[in-house]
């Protein structure tokens, strides 16, 4: 499973990607939330979103040089 948690302007968005083995109609997930969700609150996103955010947030080596202290 992969999870993306984003918070903006007092709202939290939880995006999940689950690897389900077997009949998907048998899959269920319970997430406690403070309000009743409607069908408009649930969306299916493009799976590439996880790849993009994974690459964007990956650790990277950065090197800085400063000529002012020579």
N, C-alpha and C positions, 0 to 999 in steps of 0.2 A: 504494500500500500504506500501511496504517497499523499502528503497533505500540504496544502498551501493555506496559510492563515494570514489574512490581511485585515487591518483595522484602519478605518478612515471616517472622520466626522461622526464618531460615536457608533458606527455600524461595523460589525464583524462579518467577514465573508470567509466561509470555510469551503475549500475546494478539495475534493477527494478523488483519488484514482485507486481502484482496487483490482487486484488480480483475482478473478473468480474462477475457480475450477469446478466444472460440473454445470448443472442446469442453472442458468442465471435467474430463472423464475423462483428458485429456492433460496436465493440470496436475500438477506435482510440486514439492515443496519439501524441501530437505535442511537440517536444523538440527542441528549437532553438539551433543550433550548428554553429560554425564559418566556417565549411567546408561541402561540399556535401558528405554524407555517401553512401557507396556502400553496396551491400548484404554481402560482406566479412567483413564489419565493425560491423555487427549485429550477435549475437550468442545467443543460448539458453543454459543456465547453469543449473546444477543440483540444484533443489530447496533446498537441504540440505545445500548448501552454506550459506543461510540466518540463519539457525539454528546454524551452526558452528560459524559464526561470532557473532551472538547474544550472545551465551554462552561465547565466548572468550572475548567480550568487556563488559560483564555484571559487575556491581559493585561488589566488593568482599572485605571482611574484612581481613586485614593483620595485624599481630602483630609481632613486632620484639623485641628481647631482646639482650642486650649487656652485656657480662660478664666483659668487660674491666673497667667498672665504679663502680664495687663493692668495 
